[in-house]
Amino acid sequence: MKNTIIKFCCLFTLIFSVIGCGEEAEFQASDIELVPIYYVTDIVGSEAPHSIEVYKEKPLLIEFSSKVQAKSFAISNYQDLSDGTAFNITFDKVVLMEQEDGSFIDVVNSYVINADVLTGDGSIEITWQNSDNTFTTETYTIKLVETERYN
């Protein structure tokens, strides 16, 4: 009985070894690459996000409410008028909001970011539409750097 069990184990090992030596499956090449972003940190002000990543070549904004909680948003009307001395970036963040009747509408929040290229010190001005169709603008102090992220 013991010999039979050993023979079956050897047979199964041999079969799995032969099957495992088959042709390797080819995996698709990853399309992940480093892309340039503006990284906004040290945002000081009430109800300010923890940090923001603005993608330079994609209509994308990642907003971190904490170090580990992030939410992505589509952006539109992106303009980068930065030069050798100052960062000047404007864009609109599109937020999908649910109405009282259950329907959804796009609400646009406007961002204006200005910072010094050498120090990274600057400000971000965010304007958003309230539920009563009035607008509120908040200005926060920030640190801004150009960097890259995998995407």
C-alpha positions in Angstrom: 0.0 0.0 0.0 2.8 2.4 0.9 4.6 1.6 -2.4 1.4 2.3 -4.3 1.1 5.7 -2.7 4.7 6.6 -3.4 4.3 5.5 -7.1 1.2 7.7 -7.5 3.0 10.7 -5.9 5.9 10.2 -8.2 3.6 9.8 -11.2 1.7 13.0 -10.4 5.0 14.9 -9.8 6.2 13.7 -13.2 3.0 14.7 -15.0 2.9 18.1 -13.4 6.6 18.6 -14.3 6.0 17.8 -17.9 2.9 20.0 -18.1 4.7 22.8 -16.4 7.5 22.7 -19.0 5.1 23.8 -21.7 5.4 27.0 -23.7 5.5 30.1 -21.6 2.5 32.4 -21.9 3.3 35.9 -23.2 2.0 38.7 -21.2 1.1 42.0 -22.7 3.6 44.7 -22.2 2.6 47.2 -19.5 1.6 50.7 -20.6 2.6 52.2 -17.3 5.1 55.0 -17.7 6.4 58.0 -15.8 4.3 61.1 -16.5 5.0 64.7 -15.4 2.8 66.3 -12.7 2.6 69.3 -10.5 2.5 68.1 -6.9 0.8 70.6 -4.4 1.5 70.0 -0.7 1.6 71.8 2.6 -1.9 73.3 1.8 -2.7 75.6 4.7 -6.3 76.7 5.3 -9.7 75.4 6.6 -11.2 72.4 4.8 -8.1 72.2 2.5 -7.1 68.9 0.9 -4.0 67.2 2.2 -2.3 67.3 -1.3 -3.1 67.6 -5.0 -1.5 66.0 -8.1 -2.2 67.8 -11.4 -1.2 65.8 -14.4 0.4 67.9 -17.1 -0.4 65.8 -20.1 -3.7 64.2 -19.1 -7.0 65.9 -18.0 -6.6 64.4 -14.5 -6.5 65.7 -10.9 -5.9 63.4 -7.9 -7.0 65.0 -4.6 -5.8 63.5 -1.4 -8.0 64.1 1.7 -5.3 62.4 3.8 -2.0 60.6 3.1 -3.8 57.5 2.0 -7.3 58.6 0.8 -7.4 59.8 -2.8 -10.1 60.7 -5.3 -9.6 61.4 -9.0 -11.4 64.0 -11.0 -11.6 65.0 -14.6 -10.3 68.5 -15.4 -11.0 70.8 -18.3 -9.8 74.2 -19.5 -6.2 73.4 -18.4 -3.8 76.2 -19.0 -0.1 76.2 -18.0 1.5 79.6 -18.4 4.5 78.7 -16.3 7.9 80.2 -17.1 11.4 80.1 -15.7 10.4 82.1 -12.6 6.8 81.3 -11.8 4.3 78.5 -12.0 0.9 79.7 -13.3 -1.6 77.0 -13.8 -5.4 77.2 -14.1 -8.0 74.5 -14.7 -11.6 73.5 -13.8 -12.4 70.4 -11.8 -15.6 68.7 -12.8 -17.5 67.1 -9.9 -20.7 65.0 -10.4 -23.3 66.1 -7.8 -26.6 64.4 -7.1 -29.7 66.7 -6.9 -32.6 66.3 -4.5 -34.7 64.7 -7.3 -32.0 62.0 -7.8 -30.6 63.4 -11.1 -26.9 64.3 -11.5 -25.3 67.5 -12.7 -21.7 68.5 -13.3 -20.5 71.2 -10.9 -17.3 73.0 -11.9 -14.7 74.1 -9.4 -12.1 76.6 -10.7 -8.5 76.4 -9.6 -5.8 79.0 -10.0 -2.3 78.0 -8.8 0.6 80.4 -8.6 4.0 79.6 -7.1 7.7 80.6 -7.3 9.8 78.1 -9.3 12.8 78.3 -7.0 11.2 78.0 -3.6 7.9 76.4 -4.6 6.0 78.8 -2.2 2.7 80.0 -3.6 -1.0 80.0 -3.4 -4.0 78.1 -4.7 -7.3 79.8 -5.2 -10.4 77.5 -5.5 -13.8 78.8 -6.5 -16.8 76.5 -6.3 -20.5 76.8 -6.8 -22.8 76.5 -3.8 -26.2 74.7 -3.8 -27.9 78.1 -3.9 -26.0 79.0 -7.1 -23.7 81.5 -5.3 -19.9 81.2 -5.5 -17.3 80.9 -2.8 -13.6 81.5 -3.3 -10.9 80.2 -0.8 -7.2 81.0 -1.1 -4.6 78.6 0.5 -0.9 78.8 0.9 1.0 75.9 -0.7 4.2 74.3 -1.7 4.5 73.2 -5.4 7.0 71.0 -7.1 7.3 69.5 -10.6 7.8 65.7 -10.4 6.8 62.5 -12.1 4.4 59.6 -11.2 3.7 56.3 -12.8 0.4 56.2 -14.7 
